[in-house]
Amino acid sequence: MHLILLLAMVAYDDGKPNTLSAAERDAGWALLFDGDDLDAWRGFEMDRVGAGWDVDGDTIHFSPPPDGSDAPRSDLVSREQFGDFELAFEWRLERGGNSGVMFRVSEDAEKTYHTGPEMQILDDHAHRDGGNPTTSCGANYALHAPSKAMARPVGEWNTARIKVEGDHVEQWLNEVKVVDYRLWTDEWKALVAASKFAQWPGYGMAKRGHLVLQDHGNPVWYRNVKVRRLD
């Protein structure tokens, strides 16, 4: 069996969530969430987790703090940085939900989305961004539309993978590769220059950085978050 397909099957077995099989460990996978705590994460430019993020059962959960709360909010940022890697995770949303997963994010910028490309996590049917292919679920946000709509109905778990090697990025949703692109090329630079990201010269240019789970103000759940280094 092709190695990539084998790893995909390994990464999404039907066993206990947030654990690694012997085959996964042998393939170099490591957990970024063990189901018990958020020790592998912190807030962007913070030394602790931002308000709204917690462990809910066997998931990483975000829910907006109550109105009037002055607790600092933030996207969730991996404590470790990654260059070439494969990230596997599962996610689910409520109706109208919006989140995203970013990579190679630098804390030298003001916001996570000033540097890190994003795989869009979205309810296409009840969120306005779903009407634009380049901001729909599975897209490389605002730049590359997914090849097909693969998200499951709201409330169900979805599997996803982001694979980054050098300038090559693949995004997979429910075992289908929906986005494939290259960073730093003339085509990439033209796309960025014609987008809202043009105002941030470092967007998508880093060769190493943090992984990010986005606080976009809507409830979201993540589990089985695991990574293997490819460099």
Buried (B, 14 or more C-beta within 10 A) or exposed (E): EEEBEEBBEBBBEEEEBBBBEEBBEEBEBEBBBBBEEBEBBBBBBBEEBBBBBEBEEBBBBBBBEEEEEEEEBBBBBBEBBBBBBBBBBBBBBBEBBBBBBBBBBBBEBEEBBBBBBBBBBBBBBBBEBBEEBBBBBBBBBBBBBBBEBBBEEBEEBBBBBBBBEEEEBBBBBBEEBBBBBEBEEEEBBEBBEEBEBEEBEEBBBBEEBBBBBBBBBBBBBBBBBBBBEBE
